[in-house]
Amino acid sequence: MAPPSAPAARLVLACALAAGLVERGAAASHSLAFNSSAWTLDAENSVLYQLGCVYCTSPETADLENLAIFVPAQYMTATLNSDGVTYTASIDSSAARRIGGFTSLTAPIVIPVNTPGYAAFQPPTSYTYSSISSYLKAGIIYVQAGMRGRTNGYDSNGDLSYSGGAPWGVADLKAAVRYLRYNAALLPGNLSSIISAGMSGGGAQSCLAGTTGDSSLYTPYLESIGAAMEDASGHSLSDAFFASMCWCPITSLDTADLAYEWNMGQFTFSGTRASSSYRSALSQDMAKAFATFINSANLKDADGQVLSLTTSSSGIYLAGSYYQHLVKVVEGSLSNYLVDTEFNSSETSSGNGGMMDMMGGGPDGANNGEERRLRRRLGTNTHETPALYVQSLNTEAGEDWVTYDEATGAVSITGLEAFAKHVKVATKNCPAFDDMDRGQAENYVFGNDEQDVRHFDTTVSGLLSSNSDSYSSFSDWNSGKAQEFATDIAALDKFSKGRDYRMNMYNPMYYILPSYGGYGRSQVAPHFRIRTGITQGDTALTVEVNLALALEHNPMVKSVDFETVWGEGHVTAERTGDATSNLIEWIKELLPSSSTTTNADDASTATNTSSSDGNMTVISAAIGRQHLFAASPIMRLLLVFVTTMMMMMAAVVPL
């Protein structure tokens, strides 16, 4: 759609939006217009904030589908209302009011995705400064957007109150972003620089936020809750992100079960993989199916070489360029650990600290608990030298599987089998994600309104059906499982969308890898940072490696910062430092023109530079096409001025 010919028309519409006179979906129960007269001020810490901002007109559950926004008070001009409690505030566009190099028009916006195990995220109902202080002190605007999780909501009578599972968590997140951009004239910050950050299931949904921008697959879901699809003047809005931080993302669920068996399951011979169980044969068949996937995926290394797996004399497809690439990733992780670690010390790495604060409080499960307390479990840095640490790895394993050259610092391992046996041990049943008894979080992700938990893995379903004759020779074979899988996978959601449609919405590879049908059909974020604890048994190392490989060769992506962290498990793993500080530093690196310019007279130049920087061209162009107010700093200045004048002259309080 062509932009309006008269900028004045957009000014009038922006002013009407500020006054609450123009809103989309006026008959709905909630307004999309942001209330500029409902700010609360934390004077001691110079923070203006609002809680409970419902971000869509027809939420299925307003308790979850609302957001809280926290802004450095220096970015706004605030006047105390007659109630003596709340404030009316407008954007202060003064370039002199900088925090960490950012201004009210250049400040990035961080949205944490605090959804471990794809759980729901309850937005805050009260204010706590300590959990957000690091971001605000750095000049970053912090938005906590509630979102639905893997399960449906039910009332006290057991009746369905709202839908959960795919794609509702990410759809809600997109609706929150659209709400911010709908109200761009009233809110500070650079709305072309929105960054998501999450861990585990939250890392997966943060990754999806970055890879599914403006995907049409989400449209019916967004429209059903009254998300802001257009601005006040009728031009399309964007839900694309600028960058995504992903710690230990549990993602790529279409192949995650297969990857788990190839990477770890094929080396495990107990539990559900014991030789007496049909699942030992299923595990091997799944590992073979993963090799088939890799050999059709067309993944490439840094040199552009297509990676593949080939048969091996022992094990299942433990040879080929893809296999060697994984070996190098493992060796690089250990090598980095030996360089990063201070040996002969009682101190341990604080690599995964800080995320609980970043998320506004730690979730139950993934970010705390026993594994968090026992990180670096393969060895502590009380060893006197790197060589002695490597020696301890071999001693504990009962075999010499790691070699260390003290002169060069080079590390080598005998292969992935020893790595999986001694470091990355399988901790889940077979299958790992589509559990035979529907007991995993991911089974809930693909439930529907009629049944909250369902099977979803089409490859496993096919193997159970096609190999039933061979599996039936095992005493624990359940002949009804094949039909159970098939029935679940055939189920539709309330929009008559099937498993494949929903899986595509929740699979980042669908959008970023050319071998998938969704390639090129979304606005992919230009920047990604991925960190994973290499010892985690929660998912295969291949998941994050494949994600990084695909992103590195995607033309929309400008930078991919990927590391595996030795000795860390399923946590907010970092090689050094803490998660919050490292995330903030990464954001500053992505926006150097904003963070390094100190001359107040150069504010508009810095803003324009950040919008046209090579690292921002893709996202700025996309959002510019969506006629987002924030894409033009000059327009933002005009909008702020006129909106403020209109509010003062008309004494208007937005609805």
C-alpha positions, 0 to 999 in steps of 0.5 A: 500500500502506498504511503499517504501523500500528505504528511499532515494527514498522518499528523492529524491521525496521530493526534487523534490516536493520542486523544483516543478519538480514533481506534481500531475495533471501536465495538470491542471490549478493549481499546488499542489506544495507549493511555498517556495519563496513567503513568506511575512514577518511581521518583527514587529510581527515575522510572515511569511505568504502566502495568496491565495494558491490554494489547488487543481488543478481544483478548481470550484472557486479559489476565495474560494478554496485557503488558507492562512498560518501564521507561527511564523517566528522563525520556518523558515530560510528566505532569502529576494528575489531579488524583495526586498519584498518576502522571500524564507524560509525553515524549521528551525529544531533547537530545541532551537527555541521554542514558547510556548513549540512547535518547527517547527516540533511539532507545532499544526495547527489550521484551523478555520471553519468560516461558520455560517449557512453553509455559504461559508468562504472567505479566507483572501486577506489581512494580519491582525496580531491582528486576529491571534496573540493569536495563533502565540504567543502560537506557533500554526500555523494558516491556514485559508482555504476558502470553499464553502457554502450552496449556488451555485455560479452564474455568472452575467448572472445567469448561474451556476459557481460552485456547493454549498451545501453538501458536498462541504464545508467539501470536500474543507476543506479536500482538504486544509488538503491534500494540507498541507500534500502533501507539508509536506516537505516544511511546518513547523508544526506537520501535525498529529496534525491538529485541526478544530474549528467552531461555529453553521454551522461551528461547524457542519462542524468542527465536520464533519472534525473530524468524516469523516476522509478519508471517501470514500464517499468524494472521487469522490468529492475530485477527481473532484477538483484535491485534493491531493489524493496521495503524490509525490511518489504515496502513499495515503494521509490522510484528518483526523484531530487530534481534533475538537472544536465544538461550538453549532453545527447545525448538525445531520440533519437527525433527527434534526427536530424530536429532535426539536419537542420533546425537544421544539416544543411539549411545544409550542402552537402558531405560526405554532404549534397553534392548528388550524394548521395541523403542531400542529399535525405534531409536535406531530407526529415528537416528537413521531418519535424522540422517535422511533429513540432514542429507536433504536439508542443504545446510552449509558450513562457513565456506559454503560446503553442503554438509552431509552424513554418511554411513560408518563402520560403527554407530548410525551415520557417524561420518561425513562433513556434518559429523565432522562439523559437530566434532569441531563444535564440541572441540571448540567449546572445550577449547574456549573453556580452557582459555576462559577459565581461571584454574587453581581457583575455588571460584566457578563461572557465573556464566548463567547468572542474571537471567532470573533478574532479566526475566523479572523473577526466575521461573520454576524449572529450567532456570533454577533447581539442581542443575543450576546449582551443579553447573560445571559438573564435569570438573571445577576450575580447582584443577591446577592447569588445563592439562590436569583438567583434561586428564580428569575428564579422561580419568572419570570416563575411564578412557582417553577420549580427549587430547590436549596439546599444552604447547598450542592449546589445541583440543581434540576428541575421539568422536561424538560417541564418547562425548555423548556417553561422558558429557551429553548424556540422554536424560529423556525417554524415546521419543524425547519430545513427543512422549509415548504417553503424551507426557512432555511439554511439547505434547501440550503445545500441539493440543487443541480445544478438544484435547489439551495434549496430543502427539505431533511427530509425523516421522515417529507416527510413520515408523510406528505404522510401517515397522509394526511387524518388526516392533511387534516381536518385542514384548512391550509393543503396544499395537494401539500406539500407531493409531493413537499417533495418527488420530492425534496428528489428524486433529484440527484447531478451531481455525481448521488448521492441522498439525503441519500448519501449526508446526510450520508456525512454530518451526524457525527452520521453516522460515530460514532454510531454503529446503522448507516451504516457508523460506522467504515468506517472513521478515527475519530479524537481522541479528541473533545471539544463541548460547547453549550449555553443551552438557544439557540432556534436554535437547540435541546439540544439533538443534542449535547448530542447525539453527546457527548454520541456517541463519548464517546463510540467510540473506536477511540476517546480518550477524549470528553470535553462536557459542556452546558453553562447556560445563553448562547445562540447560541454563542461561549459559554464558562463557564468561560474565552474566546473562543480563550484562552480556545481553546489554553489551550485545545490544550496544554493539548492535546499535553503536551509533546510538551508544557512542554519540555524545554530542547532543547536537548530533542526536538526529544524525545518530538516530538516522545513522542507526536506522540506515546502518548496514545491520539495520537496513533489513528491519528498517526497510520492512518497518518503513514499508509498514508505515511505522511512525518510529521508522522516521525520527523526523516524523517522530519529532513532529508527532511528539510535538503536535500530540503534546500541543493537542493534549495541552490545548484540548485537555484531552485524557486518552481512553 
